[in-house]
Amino acid sequence: MNLTLLPEIAAFVIVVESGSFSAAARKLGTAPSSVSRSISRLEKELGVKLLHRTTRKLRLSDAGAEVLKSAAVMMDSARQVLAHGAVGQQEPQGTLTLSVPKAVGRFVLHPVMPEFLARYPQIDVRLRLEDRYMDLIDDGVDLALRITNTPSPGLHGKALMPITHLLCATPHYLAQHGAPQHPQDLRNHCCISLGETPADSRWKFRQHGKTLLVQTHGRYAANHTGVRLDAVKQHLGIGSLPLFTAREALKRGEIVQVLPEWEFISAYSGQLWLLWSAGRQLPAKMRAIIDYLAGKLTVQSQ
């Protein structure tokens, strides 16, 4: 048996499981061309065609289907060996790098990290707080927190909590300017929006299955939820805020929700997902933080 072909056999199984060279490459952390060369080497060594390749999909040949039966058993055995190794690592340890949107990192993740660090003294955490999309492989990220309703099929993930938005103002502002009774009343108020594009001041609402779009105006805008929260608390107007940013100020009565009977629809609403690369055995440090955040943030959102 040519043991040097084990990586090629593993690549073959992952290509079949993934359905494409590009998806397999993402799981393996390499380029599609490299995966293609691995399959070609295996086919040359075995002397058979394993895959029929078209521009749209891959199809196993008859010989490939037979090879897959044995190769899949080999991969399952290898994964079991790695699982036993993970069990043997008693103490989760090492460095974890997490990609997190800025506001989520500041208001959601950062507050629960001291307890995690105390619970796992052998784990170091590096937060990459950036709103841009970060590739787990190219950017050297172990896990990513992303707001989405359609997580990438090439990643494993766990939904942590819903991200909802609402409108808020201080009782002082509303006493001075009146509380809007209908979204159209916002035209007569100072509205604090994201301010990145003209669309950010066009606020969308939903009630009883019907949607309504209102063009708002305001003298102040900020693309940071913490700044918008402070602007609202300074009585500068009615601001759009994620619930995770506004929650504590709402509990203290510093601010109140405006138009609570209407659903405020934001482009940044959705589920907060914790995502990691598929096709890899999770080390103890990653399992530790996945389980911890799933427990903490799921409870927090209730």
C-alpha positions in Angstrom: 0.0 0.0 0.0 1.4 3.4 -1.0 0.9 5.4 2.3 2.0 8.6 0.6 -1.3 8.7 -1.1 -3.3 9.0 2.1 -3.7 12.8 1.7 -5.0 12.2 -1.8 -7.5 9.6 -0.6 -8.7 12.0 2.1 -9.1 14.8 -0.5 -11.2 12.4 -2.7 -13.6 11.7 0.1 -13.9 15.4 1.0 -14.6 16.3 -2.6 -17.4 13.8 -2.8 -18.8 14.9 0.6 -18.6 18.6 -0.4 -19.8 18.3 -3.9 -17.2 20.4 -5.6 -13.5 21.1 -5.7 -14.0 24.7 -4.4 -16.0 23.6 -1.4 -13.5 20.8 -0.6 -10.6 23.4 -0.9 -12.3 25.6 1.7 -12.5 22.7 4.1 -8.9 21.7 3.5 -7.6 25.3 3.6 -6.1 25.1 0.2 -6.8 26.1 -3.5 -9.2 24.2 -5.8 -6.3 23.6 -8.2 -4.4 21.8 -5.5 -7.4 19.6 -4.7 -7.7 18.9 -8.5 -4.1 17.8 -8.7 -4.5 15.5 -5.7 -7.5 13.7 -7.4 -5.5 13.4 -10.6 -2.5 11.9 -8.7 -4.8 9.3 -7.1 -6.5 8.5 -10.4 -3.1 8.0 -12.0 -1.9 5.7 -9.2 -5.0 3.6 -9.3 -5.3 3.6 -13.0 -9.0 4.4 -13.0 -11.2 7.5 -13.5 -12.8 8.4 -10.2 -14.9 11.4 -11.1 -16.6 12.7 -14.2 -16.2 16.5 -14.1 -18.5 18.9 -15.9 -18.8 22.7 -15.6 -21.7 22.4 -13.2 -21.2 19.3 -11.1 -19.2 16.2 -10.3 -20.3 12.6 -10.7 -18.7 9.5 -9.4 -17.7 6.9 -11.9 -18.5 3.2 -11.3 -14.9 2.7 -10.2 -15.0 5.9 -8.1 -18.1 4.6 -6.2 -16.2 1.4 -5.3 -13.1 3.3 -4.2 -15.3 5.6 -2.1 -16.6 2.7 0.0 -13.2 1.8 1.3 -12.0 5.4 1.4 -14.9 6.5 3.5 -14.3 3.7 6.0 -10.7 4.9 6.2 -11.8 8.5 6.8 -14.3 7.5 9.5 -11.5 5.5 11.3 -9.2 8.5 11.1 -11.8 10.8 12.5 -12.4 8.4 15.4 -8.7 8.4 16.2 -8.6 12.2 16.2 -11.7 12.2 18.4 -10.0 10.0 20.9 -7.0 12.3 20.9 -9.3 15.3 21.6 -10.8 13.4 24.6 -7.4 12.8 25.9 -6.6 16.5 26.1 -8.0 17.2 29.6 -7.4 20.9 29.7 -8.5 23.1 26.8 -5.5 25.3 25.9 -4.0 27.5 23.2 -5.0 30.7 21.4 -8.4 31.4 19.8 -8.9 34.1 17.2 -12.5 35.3 16.8 -13.8 37.6 14.0 -16.6 39.8 15.4 -18.6 42.8 14.2 -17.6 45.8 16.2 -20.9 46.5 18.0 -21.5 42.8 18.7 -18.0 42.5 20.1 -18.4 45.5 22.3 -21.9 44.9 23.7 -22.5 41.2 23.4 -19.2 39.2 23.4 -16.8 41.3 25.5 -19.1 41.4 28.6 -19.1 37.6 28.8 -15.4 37.0 28.1 -14.0 37.6 31.7 -15.9 34.6 33.0 -14.7 32.5 30.1 -11.1 33.5 30.7 -11.4 32.7 34.4 -13.0 29.3 33.6 -10.3 28.3 31.1 -7.0 29.8 32.3 -5.0 28.0 29.6 -6.9 29.6 26.7 -5.9 33.0 25.3 -8.5 34.9 23.2 -7.8 37.4 20.4 -10.8 39.4 19.2 -10.7 40.8 15.7 -13.4 43.5 15.8 -14.1 44.4 12.2 -17.3 44.9 10.3 -15.8 43.6 7.0 -16.1 40.0 6.0 -13.1 38.0 7.2 -12.2 34.7 5.6 -11.5 32.1 8.2 -8.6 30.6 6.3 -7.1 33.6 4.6 -7.3 35.8 7.7 -6.3 33.2 10.2 -9.6 33.1 12.1 -10.7 30.2 14.2 -14.4 31.3 14.6 -16.5 34.1 13.3 -19.6 35.7 14.7 -21.8 37.0 11.9 -25.3 38.4 11.6 -27.0 36.4 8.8 -30.1 34.3 8.0 -28.2 32.3 5.5 -24.8 31.1 6.8 -22.3 29.8 4.3 -23.0 26.1 3.5 -19.2 25.6 3.6 -19.1 26.3 7.3 -20.4 24.6 10.4 -22.3 26.9 12.8 -24.6 27.4 15.7 -27.3 30.1 16.0 -26.8 32.0 19.2 -29.4 34.8 19.4 -31.7 36.9 17.3 -30.5 40.4 16.4 -33.5 42.8 16.5 -33.6 46.6 16.2 -35.9 49.1 17.7 -36.4 52.9 18.0 -35.6 54.6 21.3 -35.7 58.1 22.8 -35.5 59.6 26.3 -38.6 60.5 28.3 -37.2 64.1 28.3 -37.1 64.2 24.5 -40.6 62.8 24.2 -41.9 65.2 26.8 -40.5 68.1 24.8 -41.4 67.0 21.3 -44.3 64.5 21.8 -44.3 60.8 21.3 -45.0 59.7 17.7 -48.2 57.6 17.4 -47.6 56.4 13.8 -44.3 56.0 11.8 -45.3 58.9 9.5 -45.1 61.2 12.6 -41.3 60.6 12.5 -41.1 63.1 9.7 -41.5 65.8 12.4 -38.8 64.5 14.6 -35.0 64.5 14.8 -34.0 60.9 13.8 -30.6 59.5 14.5 -29.7 56.9 11.9 -26.6 54.9 10.7 -25.8 57.5 8.1 -23.6 55.4 5.8 -25.9 55.6 2.8 -29.1 57.6 1.9 -31.1 54.4 2.4 -30.2 54.4 6.1 -32.6 57.3 6.8 -35.4 55.5 5.0 -36.9 53.6 7.9 -39.0 50.5 7.2 -41.8 49.2 9.5 -44.1 46.2 9.4 -47.5 45.7 11.1 -50.1 43.0 10.4 -48.2 41.8 7.4 -48.0 45.2 5.8 -44.8 47.2 5.3 -44.3 51.0 5.4 -41.3 53.1 4.4 -40.8 56.5 6.0 -38.1 59.0 4.9 -36.7 60.5 8.1 -34.5 63.4 8.8 -32.0 64.4 11.5 -29.1 66.6 12.3 -27.0 63.7 13.7 -26.0 60.3 12.3 -23.4 57.7 13.4 -22.3 54.3 12.2 -21.6 53.0 15.7 -24.3 51.8 17.9 -22.6 53.0 21.1 -22.5 56.5 19.7 -26.1 56.4 18.7 -27.1 55.1 22.1 -25.2 58.0 23.8 -26.8 60.5 21.3 -30.2 59.2 22.3 -29.4 59.5 26.0 -28.2 63.1 25.3 -31.8 63.9 24.1 -30.7 64.5 20.5 -33.6 62.6 19.0 -35.1 59.2 18.2 -32.4 56.7 17.4 -32.4 53.2 15.7 -30.6 50.8 18.0 -30.0 47.0 18.2 -31.7 45.6 21.2 -28.4 44.3 22.6 -27.1 47.9 22.7 -30.3 49.4 24.2 -31.2 46.6 26.7 -29.5 48.0 29.8 -30.6 51.6 29.3 -34.1 50.4 28.7 -34.1 48.4 32.0 -32.8 51.5 33.9 -35.5 53.7 32.3 -33.0 56.0 30.8 -34.6 55.5 27.4 -37.9 54.1 26.2 -39.0 52.3 23.1 -40.8 54.4 20.5 -43.6 52.9 18.4 -43.4 49.5 20.1 -46.5 48.2 18.3 -44.6 48.4 15.0 -41.7 46.1 13.9 -38.7 48.1 12.9 -36.9 46.4 10.0 -33.2 46.9 9.7 -30.8 45.6 7.1 -28.6 44.4 10.0 -31.3 42.2 11.6 -31.1 38.4 11.6 -29.6 35.6 13.6 -26.2 35.9 15.3 -24.3 32.8 14.2 -21.1 31.4 15.5 -19.3 29.8 12.5 -16.2 27.7 12.0 -14.6 25.7 9.2 -16.2 22.4 8.3 -14.3 19.2 7.8 -12.0 19.5 10.8 -11.8 17.9 14.2 -12.5 20.5 16.8 -9.8 20.9 19.4 -10.8 21.2 23.0 -10.3 25.0 23.1 -12.8 25.5 20.2 -15.4 23.1 21.7 -15.1 25.0 25.0 -15.9 28.4 23.6 -18.6 27.1 21.3 -20.4 25.5 24.2 -19.8 28.5 26.5 -21.1 31.1 24.0 -24.1 28.9 23.1 -25.1 28.7 26.7 -24.4 32.3 27.6 -25.9 34.1 24.6 -28.9 31.9 24.1 -29.9 32.5 27.7 -29.1 36.2 27.5 -31.4 36.6 24.5 -34.4 35.2 26.3 
